[in-house]
Amino acid sequence: MPEEPDFELDAASLSPTGGSETLQISEATISSPFMAAENTELLRQKVLMVTSYVQTYNSKLPSTEIGSIADAIVRYSDRYGVDYRLLTSLIAIESAFRRDAVSSSGAIGMGQLKPTTAKWLGVANPYDPVDNIAGTARFLGWLVRKYNGNLEYALSAYYQGPGYVDRNGVSSVCVPYLQKVNKALGTLL
């Protein structure tokens, strides 16, 4: 579960590209039916893979909810530059894909966001799976960029807070968490 942020952050640094600029898509990409079909097929394959994983991981979830969870994971992982399999693994470990999960420290929902972290990320309703997944992907993407792609540091910062990791590095407390996420990720690779 993510710790409370103990630093200031402007909205531009949370954008998918790390700045305030918007992504540009060329007209050739939009007008090419081949590209559209290729992208659609790839997205469909990703959603099917996540759907299958979620069904296996938590068989008690209704199929309609699983579909929206899988779609949100793929959509927001692409938007915020996070591998969809990493985001899926993190959510599996944090909440077992339960929208109503609440930790003893008050972290809420799919990505176990603390209320102030959720607010900071623009998550209006942390119990809403799609809203929570969007915030989780946004935060994880920012952490991966902050730590230059070092997943050990990014995941440790997700678990213990970036301020803690900046001051102390990866602690032994994070090792079991990292192992769980790695094991879950291994089944998706």
C-alpha positions as CSV (number, residue, x, y, z in Angstrom):
1,M,0.0,0.0,0.0
2,P,1.4,3.4,-0.9
3,E,2.5,5.7,1.8
4,E,1.4,9.3,2.0
5,P,3.3,11.5,-0.4
6,D,5.8,13.6,1.6
7,F,6.8,15.9,-1.2
8,E,5.2,18.4,-3.6
9,L,4.5,17.5,-7.2
10,D,3.1,19.5,-10.0
11,A,0.5,18.0,-12.3
12,A,2.8,18.2,-15.3
13,S,5.2,15.7,-13.8
14,L,2.5,13.1,-13.6
15,S,1.6,13.3,-17.3
16,P,2.4,10.2,-19.4
17,T,5.4,11.9,-21.0
18,G,6.7,13.6,-17.9
19,G,5.9,17.1,-19.1
20,S,2.9,19.2,-19.9
21,E,3.0,18.5,-23.6
22,T,0.4,16.3,-25.2
23,L,1.2,13.2,-27.2
24,Q,1.0,13.8,-30.9
25,I,-0.4,11.2,-33.3
26,S,0.3,11.6,-37.0
27,E,-2.5,11.6,-39.5
28,A,-0.8,8.7,-41.2
29,T,-1.2,6.6,-38.1
30,I,-4.9,7.5,-37.8
31,S,-5.7,7.0,-41.4
32,S,-3.9,3.6,-41.8
33,P,-6.5,0.8,-41.4
34,F,-3.6,-1.7,-40.9
35,M,-2.2,0.2,-37.9
36,A,-5.7,0.6,-36.4
37,A,-6.4,-3.2,-36.9
38,E,-2.9,-4.1,-35.5
39,N,-3.4,-1.8,-32.4
40,T,-6.9,-3.1,-31.9
41,E,-5.8,-6.7,-32.0
42,L,-2.9,-6.1,-29.6
43,L,-5.2,-4.3,-27.2
44,R,-7.7,-7.2,-27.4
45,Q,-4.9,-9.7,-26.7
46,K,-3.7,-7.7,-23.7
47,V,-7.3,-7.4,-22.3
48,L,-7.9,-11.1,-22.8
49,M,-4.6,-12.0,-21.0
50,V,-5.5,-9.7,-18.0
51,T,-9.1,-11.0,-18.0
52,S,-7.9,-14.6,-17.8
53,Y,-5.4,-13.7,-15.0
54,V,-8.0,-11.8,-12.9
55,Q,-10.5,-14.7,-13.3
56,T,-7.8,-17.2,-12.1
57,Y,-6.6,-14.9,-9.3
58,N,-10.0,-14.0,-7.9
59,S,-12.8,-16.4,-9.1
60,K,-15.4,-14.7,-6.9
61,L,-15.5,-11.5,-9.1
62,P,-18.4,-11.1,-11.5
63,S,-17.4,-11.4,-15.1
64,T,-18.8,-7.9,-15.9
65,E,-16.5,-6.4,-13.3
66,I,-13.5,-8.4,-14.5
67,G,-14.0,-7.1,-18.0
68,S,-14.0,-3.4,-16.9
69,I,-11.0,-4.1,-14.6
70,A,-9.0,-5.7,-17.4
71,D,-9.9,-2.9,-19.8
72,A,-8.9,-0.2,-17.3
73,I,-5.6,-1.9,-16.6
74,V,-4.6,-2.1,-20.2
75,R,-5.9,1.4,-21.1
76,Y,-4.3,3.2,-18.1
77,S,-1.0,1.3,-18.3
78,D,-0.7,2.5,-21.9
79,R,-1.6,6.0,-21.0
80,Y,0.9,6.3,-18.1
81,G,3.7,4.2,-19.6
82,V,3.6,1.2,-17.3
83,D,3.7,-2.4,-18.5
84,Y,0.2,-3.7,-18.2
85,R,1.6,-6.9,-16.6
86,L,3.4,-5.0,-13.9
87,L,0.2,-3.0,-13.1
88,T,-1.8,-6.2,-13.1
89,S,0.7,-7.9,-10.7
90,L,0.8,-5.0,-8.3
91,I,-3.0,-4.8,-8.1
92,A,-3.2,-8.6,-7.6
93,I,-0.9,-8.3,-4.6
94,E,-2.4,-5.1,-3.2
95,S,-6.0,-6.1,-3.2
96,A,-6.7,-9.4,-5.1
97,F,-8.7,-7.2,-7.5
98,R,-11.2,-6.3,-4.8
99,R,-12.8,-2.9,-5.1
100,D,-13.7,-2.9,-1.4
101,A,-10.3,-3.8,0.0
102,V,-9.3,-1.5,2.9
103,S,-6.0,-2.0,4.8
104,S,-5.4,-1.6,8.5
105,S,-3.6,1.7,7.6
106,G,-6.6,3.0,5.7
107,A,-5.4,2.3,2.1
108,I,-8.4,1.8,-0.2
109,G,-9.4,-0.2,-3.3
110,M,-7.7,-2.0,-6.1
111,G,-4.3,-0.3,-5.8
112,Q,-4.6,0.3,-2.1
113,L,-4.3,4.1,-2.3
114,K,-4.4,6.1,0.9
115,P,-7.1,8.8,0.9
116,T,-4.6,11.7,0.6
117,T,-2.6,9.9,-2.1
118,A,-5.8,9.2,-4.0
119,K,-6.8,12.9,-3.7
120,W,-3.3,14.0,-4.8
121,L,-3.6,11.7,-7.9
122,G,-7.0,13.1,-8.8
123,V,-8.9,9.9,-7.8
124,A,-12.4,11.1,-7.0
125,N,-13.7,7.7,-5.7
126,P,-11.0,5.3,-4.6
127,Y,-13.6,2.5,-4.3
128,D,-14.5,2.8,-8.0
129,P,-12.2,0.2,-9.7
130,V,-11.6,2.2,-12.9
131,D,-10.9,5.5,-11.0
132,N,-8.6,3.6,-8.6
133,I,-6.7,1.8,-11.4
134,A,-6.2,5.1,-13.2
135,G,-4.6,6.6,-10.1
136,T,-2.6,3.5,-9.4
137,A,-1.2,3.5,-13.0
138,R,-0.5,7.2,-12.9
139,F,1.4,6.9,-9.6
140,L,3.3,3.8,-10.6
141,G,4.2,5.3,-14.0
142,W,5.6,8.4,-12.2
143,L,7.6,6.3,-9.8
144,V,9.1,4.2,-12.7
145,R,10.2,7.4,-14.4
146,K,11.4,9.0,-11.1
147,Y,13.7,6.0,-10.5
148,N,14.8,5.7,-14.1
149,G,13.1,2.4,-14.8
150,N,14.5,0.7,-11.6
151,L,11.5,-1.4,-10.7
152,E,12.9,-2.4,-7.3
153,Y,13.1,1.2,-6.3
154,A,9.7,2.1,-7.9
155,L,7.9,-0.8,-6.3
156,S,9.5,-0.1,-2.9
157,A,8.5,3.5,-3.2
158,Y,4.9,2.4,-4.0
159,Y,5.0,0.3,-0.9
160,Q,6.9,2.5,1.6
161,G,6.6,5.9,0.0
162,P,9.0,7.7,-2.3
163,G,10.3,9.9,0.6
164,Y,11.4,6.9,2.5
165,V,13.1,5.3,-0.4
166,D,14.8,8.6,-1.3
167,R,16.2,8.8,2.2
168,N,16.9,5.1,2.9
169,G,16.9,3.1,-0.4
170,V,15.2,-0.3,-0.5
171,S,14.6,-1.7,2.9
172,S,14.5,-5.3,4.0
173,V,10.8,-4.7,4.9
174,C,10.1,-4.4,1.1
175,V,11.8,-7.7,0.1
176,P,8.8,-10.0,0.7
177,Y,6.5,-7.5,-1.1
178,L,8.9,-7.3,-4.0
179,Q,9.1,-11.1,-4.1
180,K,5.2,-11.4,-4.2
181,V,4.9,-8.9,-7.0
182,N,7.8,-10.6,-8.9
183,K,6.1,-14.0,-8.5
184,A,2.8,-12.6,-9.8
185,L,4.5,-10.9,-12.7
186,G,6.3,-14.1,-13.6
187,T,3.0,-15.9,-14.2
188,L,2.1,-13.1,-16.7
189,L,5.3,-13.1,-18.7
